[in-house]
């Protein structure tokens, strides 16, 4: 959201391609507003992903050991 005005001002020709918009913003860091520049100065790829409207990639969490099998009661006939 911090970069929306900068996208329209500097990178309107790249809309709606998010990858091209990010490349355009990175190429124009000196002209970015302070709020948008702060996003690109962090070097945080998760923050950049959020700016592009995508959820940050997370690694799956694994339990120690194999998964337990669920036991079902046997039905009596």
PyMOL commands that set and color helices and strands:
alter all, ss='L'
color gray80, all
select helices_A, chain A and resi 4-10+12-14+18-27+29-31+34-41+45-51
alter helices_A, ss='H'
color red, helices_A
deselect
rebuild
show_as cartoon
